[in-house]
Amino acid sequence: MDPSGVKVLETAEDIQERRQQVLDRYHRFKELSTLRRQKLEDSYRFQFFQRDAEELEKWIQEKLQIASDENYKDPTNLQTRLMELHRQWELLLEKMREKGIKLLQAQKLVQYLRECEDVMDWINDKEAIVTSEELGQDLEHVEVLQKKFEEFQTDMAAHEERVNEVNQFAAKLIQEQHPEEELIKTKQDEVNAAWQRLKGLALQRQGKLFGAAEVQRFNRCQARVKALCAEADRLQQSHPLSATQIQVKREELITNWEQIRTLAAERHARLNDSYRLQRFLADFRDLTSWVTEMKALINADELANDVAGAEALLDRHQEHKVSLIIRIVVGFAFGDLVYLLLIEA
């Protein structure tokens, strides 16, 4: 044994004895742990039983009180209770009908807004096509652009039916006196304005491509005329006996070419007039739609209930003010365009 009082294991018998002691203590610990777990589980089940027993006892007491009620002996009280039950039943049916109508209205509104959003997304995607400034480098390139634009017009004609469906859906909801009639009309106006704007831009794009094709054909014809004139000069020198006849044909060619150039200039002027008119109509529809939307926002009776709400409304009002200033500048440009059109008219 060392000075601290701990027995020093010196022999194999001492080690075996100590090992057996450790194993005995471990087995005792496991038995006590198992016993403790069993007691805890018994206590857990007992608490559940006690809770269920108390609830059952409470339920029995309530039912005993109901069973002991002798109100059924009073015919007046019985009739009153029957009438009250009938009234509550009718009220429940009415509330269920109202709830069903509101759920159906909400479902239709969600479907309508989804259709409006899908149409608006398609229109916004296609605006990149009609606002493109690419007009081609030569006649072949212009013809390729015209072919692509014809495919877009076919797609656009197919999607016009979706716009008509949105209008029919909106008319049906309004006819059914949907509670969100104002929102329905606003979305309908938004879709129609965007559609009319797309159609106006499409007409402008079509006119630009047509004009570009005419210009490229004109340039090609001009190059051919120059080549023919050069060829006529060469033939006059190489065939002096036919020089007079060649000169007559050359002058006739130049005269016809000058007439074509004059007609082309007049055609170009008319195309420019048509382009400005279509731009005027598109800007007019855009401004009209914006004015209608802005009037609805300004005339809204929405008021704040707290400081945060008031600050949010003020921020939105400031955004509307900035938008108004921008539109005023656009309006000045629109007014200049109207003035030019009136002068030309």
Number of C-alpha atoms within 10 A of each C-alpha: 9 7 6 6 7 8 10 10 13 9 9 9 10 13 13 12 13 13 12 12 12 12 12 11 12 12 12 12 12 11 12 12 12 12 12 12 12 12 12 12 12 12 12 12 12 12 12 12 12 12 12 12 12 12 12 12 12 12 12 12 12 12 12 11 11 11 9 9 10 9 11 11 9 9 10 11 12 13 12 11 13 12 12 12 12 12 12 12 12 12 12 12 12 12 12 12 12 12 12 12 12 14 12 12 18 15 11 15 21 12 13 21 17 12 17 22 14 13 20 19 11 12 19 14 11 16 16 10 17 19 13 10 11 14 19 17 10 15 19 12 15 21 17 12 17 20 12 12 18 13 12 16 15 10 12 18 11 11 16 13 11 15 19 12 15 21 21 13 19 21 16 12 20 16 10 11 11 18 14 13 16 12 13 22 16 15 19 22 16 17 20 20 19 21 20 15 21 21 19 21 23 22 18 22 22 18 17 18 21 17 18 21 22 17 16 19 14 16 14 13 13 14 12 12 16 12 12 15 19 12 13 17 16 12 15 16 11 11 12 11 10 12 17 12 11 19 16 11 14 19 12 12 15 16 12 12 15 12 12 13 14 12 12 15 12 12 14 15 12 12 17 15 15 15 20 17 16 19 19 18 16 22 19 15 18 15 17 13 17 17 14 13 14 15 10 13 14 11 8 9 8 9 9 13 8 8 9 10 12 13 12 12 15 13 12 13 14 12 11 15 12 12 13 15 11 11 16 12 11 14 15 11 12 18 13 12 17 15 12 12 14 9 8 8 7
